[in-house]
Amino acid sequence: EFFMVGGAGSANAMRDIKADSGVLKATVTYSPTMAASAIKIARLIAQGKGMSDLLEQQVPQSITLTSETVTKDNADKYLPTGFES
């Protein structure tokens, strides 16, 4: 017996989790801006530049973004943030 966690915040995955009819039991919310921000930060790092709106003169080595765990108990709360896949 096993369970799966994944789906990257997909609304389809959240509906499956809510139905509790398969092995997918949880996912996490996923901000669609993550990829764009990661690319911009990677470019700054490659160019040896800093980020003007931070106090530090260098690009931080890690940035933690908020994500929530979605389960059958709270899927309704996060379904509006999911994307259709």
N, CA and C atoms as an extended XYZ file, in Angstrom:
255
Properties=species:S:1:pos:R:3:atomname:S:1:resname:S:1:resid:I:1 pbc="F F F"
N         0.847       -1.167        0.000 N   GLU     1
C         0.000        0.000        0.000 CA  GLU     1
C         0.895        1.234        0.000 C   GLU     1
N         0.497        2.260       -0.748 N   PHE     2
C         1.259        3.497       -0.800 CA  PHE     2
C         0.330        4.658       -1.115 C   PHE     2
N         0.845        5.866       -0.939 N   PHE     3
C         0.107        7.057       -1.341 CA  PHE     3
C         1.054        7.966       -2.081 C   PHE     3
N         0.484        8.907       -2.820 N   MET     4
C         1.294        9.805       -3.635 CA  MET     4
C         0.977       11.253       -3.259 C   MET     4
N         1.999       12.079       -3.277 N   VAL     5
C         1.857       13.515       -3.068 CA  VAL     5
C         2.421       14.181       -4.306 C   VAL     5
N         1.641       15.034       -4.937 N   GLY     6
C         2.116       15.706       -6.141 CA  GLY     6
C         0.990       16.430       -6.831 C   GLY     6
N         1.236       16.861       -8.033 N   GLY     7
C         0.224       17.564       -8.799 CA  GLY     7
C         0.502       19.035       -8.959 C   GLY     7
N         1.481       19.570       -8.245 N   ALA     8
C         1.928       20.961       -8.367 CA  ALA     8
C         0.806       21.975       -8.262 C   ALA     8
N        -0.193       21.690       -7.449 N   GLY     9
C        -1.265       22.655       -7.241 CA  GLY     9
C        -2.306       22.666       -8.333 C   GLY     9
N        -2.348       21.640       -9.154 N   SER    10
C        -3.332       21.540      -10.224 CA  SER    10
C        -4.733       21.378       -9.638 C   SER    10
N        -5.702       22.086      -10.212 N   ALA    11
C        -7.093       21.952       -9.771 CA  ALA    11
C        -7.576       20.525      -10.002 C   ALA    11
N        -7.132       19.907      -11.094 N   ASN    12
C        -7.509       18.515      -11.364 CA  ASN    12
C        -7.015       17.617      -10.228 C   ASN    12
N        -5.775       17.827       -9.801 N   ALA    13
C        -5.219       17.033       -8.703 CA  ALA    13
C        -6.002       17.287       -7.420 C   ALA    13
N        -6.364       18.533       -7.165 N   MET    14
C        -7.122       18.854       -5.951 CA  MET    14
C        -8.486       18.171       -5.953 C   MET    14
N        -9.134       18.121       -7.117 N   ARG    15
C       -10.425       17.425       -7.197 CA  ARG    15
C       -10.259       15.926       -6.940 C   ARG    15
N        -9.194       15.350       -7.466 N   ASP    16
C        -8.922       13.927       -7.211 CA  ASP    16
C        -8.646       13.680       -5.727 C   ASP    16
N        -7.905       14.570       -5.116 N   ILE    17
C        -7.595       14.448       -3.683 CA  ILE    17
C        -8.881       14.542       -2.868 C   ILE    17
N        -9.715       15.500       -3.211 N   LYS    18
C       -10.983       15.688       -2.498 CA  LYS    18
C       -11.867       14.451       -2.617 C   LYS    18
N       -11.898       13.837       -3.805 N   ALA    19
C       -12.714       12.639       -4.019 CA  ALA    19
C       -12.167       11.435       -3.253 C   ALA    19
N       -10.877       11.456       -2.934 N   ASP    20
C       -10.230       10.394       -2.170 CA  ASP    20
C       -10.458        9.015       -2.797 C   ASP    20
N       -10.343        8.973       -4.128 N   SER    21
C       -10.645        7.725       -4.828 CA  SER    21
C        -9.406        7.044       -5.415 C   SER    21
N        -8.227        7.609       -5.191 N   GLY    22
C        -7.014        7.019       -5.748 CA  GLY    22
C        -5.853        7.135       -4.794 C   GLY    22
N        -4.656        6.999       -5.343 N   VAL    23
C        -3.448        7.036       -4.504 CA  VAL    23
C        -2.972        8.462       -4.223 C   VAL    23
N        -3.447        9.445       -5.000 N   LEU    24
C        -3.041       10.837       -4.788 CA  LEU    24
C        -3.756       11.378       -3.555 C   LEU    24
N        -2.992       11.709       -2.527 N   LYS    25
C        -3.571       12.130       -1.245 CA  LYS    25
C        -3.284       13.573       -0.877 C   LYS    25
N        -2.308       14.206       -1.523 N   ALA    26
C        -1.977       15.591       -1.180 CA  ALA    26
C        -1.200       16.231       -2.320 C   ALA    26
N        -1.235       17.550       -2.352 N   THR    27
C        -0.424       18.347       -3.258 CA  THR    27
C        -0.036       19.607       -2.508 C   THR    27
N         0.681       20.493       -3.147 N   VAL    28
C         1.008       21.783       -2.550 CA  VAL    28
C         0.605       22.881       -3.515 C   VAL    28
N         0.266       24.040       -2.966 N   THR    29
C        -0.062       25.168       -3.822 CA  THR    29
C         1.186       25.590       -4.579 C   THR    29
N         0.977       26.110       -5.746 N   TYR    30
C         2.084       26.454       -6.632 CA  TYR    30
C         1.822       27.819       -7.244 C   TYR    30
N         2.686       28.754       -6.982 N   SER    31
C         2.546       30.091       -7.556 CA  SER    31
C         3.068       30.085       -8.993 C   SER    31
N         2.247       30.496       -9.958 N   PRO    32
C         2.710       30.508      -11.343 CA  PRO    32
C         3.846       31.494      -11.598 C   PRO    32
N         4.109       32.399      -10.664 N   THR    33
C         5.206       33.351      -10.849 CA  THR    33
C         6.561       32.777      -10.443 C   THR    33
N         6.565       31.594       -9.820 N   MET    34
C         7.832       31.021       -9.352 CA  MET    34
C         8.846       30.876      -10.480 C   MET    34
N         8.419       30.340      -11.606 N   ALA    35
C         9.356       30.097      -12.706 CA  ALA    35
C         9.926       31.412      -13.226 C   ALA    35
N         9.077       32.412      -13.410 N   ALA    36
C         9.552       33.700      -13.925 CA  ALA    36
C        10.540       34.334      -12.957 C   ALA    36
N        10.235       34.297      -11.669 N   SER    37
C        11.141       34.866      -10.671 CA  SER    37
C        12.459       34.102      -10.646 C   SER    37
N        12.396       32.789      -10.741 N   ALA    38
C        13.618       31.981      -10.718 CA  ALA    38
C        14.519       32.318      -11.898 C   ALA    38
N        13.935       32.516      -13.059 N   ILE    39
C        14.726       32.858      -14.248 CA  ILE    39
C        15.370       34.233      -14.082 C   ILE    39
N        14.630       35.200      -13.570 N   LYS    40
C        15.194       36.537      -13.363 CA  LYS    40
C        16.318       36.513      -12.341 C   LYS    40
N        16.138       35.769      -11.261 N   ILE    41
C        17.182       35.681      -10.242 CA  ILE    41
C        18.408       34.965      -10.800 C   ILE    41
N        18.194       33.899      -11.565 N   ALA    42
C        19.321       33.186      -12.175 CA  ALA    42
C        20.106       34.112      -13.098 C   ALA    42
N        19.409       34.957      -13.828 N   ARG    43
C        20.088       35.914      -14.717 CA  ARG    43
C        20.934       36.891      -13.902 C   ARG    43
N        20.388       37.388      -12.795 N   LEU    44
C        21.154       38.295      -11.929 CA  LEU    44
C        22.418       37.615      -11.406 C   LEU    44
N        22.266       36.356      -10.987 N   ILE    45
C        23.427       35.616      -10.473 CA  ILE    45
C        24.475       35.463      -11.567 C   ILE    45
N        24.038       35.071      -12.760 N   ALA    46
C        24.973       34.854      -13.870 CA  ALA    46
C        25.688       36.145      -14.258 C   ALA    46
N        25.009       37.277      -14.112 N   GLN    47
C        25.604       38.567      -14.462 CA  GLN    47
C        26.381       39.185      -13.311 C   GLN    47
N        26.366       38.522      -12.155 N   GLY    48
C        27.089       39.029      -10.997 CA  GLY    48
C        26.470       40.290      -10.413 C   GLY    48
N        25.184       40.480      -10.604 N   LYS    49
C        24.492       41.675      -10.108 CA  LYS    49
C        23.752       41.376       -8.813 C   LYS    49
N        23.357       42.439       -8.109 N   GLY    50
C        22.548       42.322       -6.902 CA  GLY    50
C        21.113       42.695       -7.203 C   GLY    50
N        20.297       42.666       -6.191 N   MET    51
C        18.891       43.034       -6.344 CA  MET    51
C        18.683       44.368       -5.641 C   MET    51
N        18.334       45.391       -6.390 N   SER    52
C        18.291       46.755       -5.869 CA  SER    52
C        17.304       46.953       -4.727 C   SER    52
N        16.255       46.148       -4.642 N   ASP    53
C        15.292       46.364       -3.565 CA  ASP    53
C        15.587       45.530       -2.324 C   ASP    53
N        16.735       44.896       -2.252 N   LEU    54
C        17.168       44.202       -1.047 CA  LEU    54
C        18.306       44.979       -0.398 C   LEU    54
N        18.443       44.837        0.887 N   LEU    55
C        19.538       45.511        1.579 CA  LEU    55
C        20.886       44.904        1.212 C   LEU    55
N        20.881       43.579        0.981 N   GLU    56
C        22.123       42.910        0.614 CA  GLU    56
C        22.549       43.355       -0.782 C   GLU    56
N        23.827       43.375       -1.024 N   GLN    57
C        24.340       43.739       -2.330 CA  GLN    57
C        24.426       42.545       -3.270 C   GLN    57
N        24.227       41.347       -2.739 N   GLN    58
C        24.309       40.148       -3.562 CA  GLN    58
C        22.945       39.465       -3.618 C   GLN    58
N        22.756       38.679       -4.646 N   VAL    59
C        21.537       37.888       -4.761 CA  VAL    59
C        21.549       36.839       -3.657 C   VAL    59
N        20.450       36.677       -2.909 N   PRO    60
C        20.429       35.664       -1.855 CA  PRO    60
C        20.592       34.267       -2.444 C   PRO    60
N        21.216       33.377       -1.688 N   GLN    61
C        21.440       32.017       -2.175 CA  GLN    61
C        20.187       31.165       -2.129 C   GLN    61
N        19.204       31.538       -1.316 N   SER    62
C        17.942       30.800       -1.307 CA  SER    62
C        16.800       31.754       -0.993 C   SER    62
N        15.667       31.456       -1.561 N   ILE    63
C        14.441       32.212       -1.314 CA  ILE    63
C        13.359       31.183       -1.022 C   ILE    63
N        12.681       31.336        0.102 N   THR    64
C        11.624       30.412        0.466 CA  THR    64
C        10.286       31.040        0.134 C   THR    64
N         9.520       30.355       -0.696 N   LEU    65
C         8.192       30.813       -1.072 CA  LEU    65
C         7.157       30.033       -0.285 C   LEU    65
N         6.077       30.685        0.041 N   THR    66
C         5.029       30.035        0.807 CA  THR    66
C         4.247       29.079       -0.078 C   THR    66
N         4.039       27.901        0.401 N   SER    67
C         3.132       26.966       -0.260 CA  SER    67
C         2.371       26.218        0.827 C   SER    67
N         1.152       25.874        0.514 N   GLU    68
C         0.298       25.198        1.478 CA  GLU    68
C         0.082       23.757        1.049 C   GLU    68
N        -0.039       22.866        2.015 N   THR    69
C        -0.343       21.481        1.721 CA  THR    69
C        -1.848       21.333        1.560 C   THR    69
N        -2.253       20.729        0.460 N   VAL    70
C        -3.669       20.533        0.158 CA  VAL    70
C        -4.010       19.062        0.359 C   VAL    70
N        -5.010       18.802        1.198 N   THR    71
C        -5.501       17.447        1.459 CA  THR    71
C        -7.004       17.415        1.214 C   THR    71
N        -7.620       16.257        1.355 N   LYS    72
C        -9.068       16.172        1.150 CA  LYS    72
C        -9.821       17.055        2.147 C   LYS    72
N        -9.211       17.305        3.320 N   ASP    73
C        -9.876       18.101        4.351 CA  ASP    73
C        -9.923       19.597        4.038 C   ASP    73
N        -8.998       20.097        3.207 N   ASN    74
C        -8.982       21.536        2.924 CA  ASN    74
C        -8.984       21.858        1.426 C   ASN    74
N        -9.238       20.864        0.579 N   ALA    75
C        -9.177       21.073       -0.872 CA  ALA    75
C       -10.104       22.190       -1.340 C   ALA    75
N       -11.295       22.296       -0.768 N   ASP    76
C       -12.234       23.345       -1.186 CA  ASP    76
C       -11.646       24.745       -1.005 C   ASP    76
N       -10.868       24.926        0.043 N   LYS    77
C       -10.255       26.228        0.328 CA  LYS    77
C        -9.266       26.629       -0.772 C   LYS    77
N        -8.522       25.651       -1.316 N   TYR    78
C        -7.454       25.953       -2.259 CA  TYR    78
C        -7.820       25.723       -3.725 C   TYR    78
N        -8.969       25.094       -3.999 N   LEU    79
C        -9.361       24.857       -5.390 CA  LEU    79
C        -9.351       26.122       -6.246 C   LEU    79
N        -9.784       27.273       -5.728 N   PRO    80
C        -9.739       28.483       -6.558 CA  PRO    80
C        -8.335       28.911       -6.972 C   PRO    80
N        -7.309       28.449       -6.253 N   THR    81
C        -5.932       28.823       -6.616 CA  THR    81
C        -5.296       27.832       -7.580 C   THR    81
N        -5.953       26.704       -7.816 N   GLY    82
C        -5.406       25.675       -8.694 CA  GLY    82
C        -5.513       26.064      -10.161 C   GLY    82
N        -4.670       25.486      -10.963 N   PHE    83
C        -4.714       25.731      -12.405 CA  PHE    83
C        -5.233       24.474      -13.090 C   PHE    83
N        -5.909       24.658      -14.218 N   GLU    84
C        -6.430       23.525      -14.956 CA  GLU    84
C        -5.300       22.914      -15.789 C   GLU    84
N        -5.162       21.613      -15.691 N   SER    85
C        -4.095       20.933      -16.444 CA  SER    85
C        -4.683       19.859      -17.339 C   SER    85
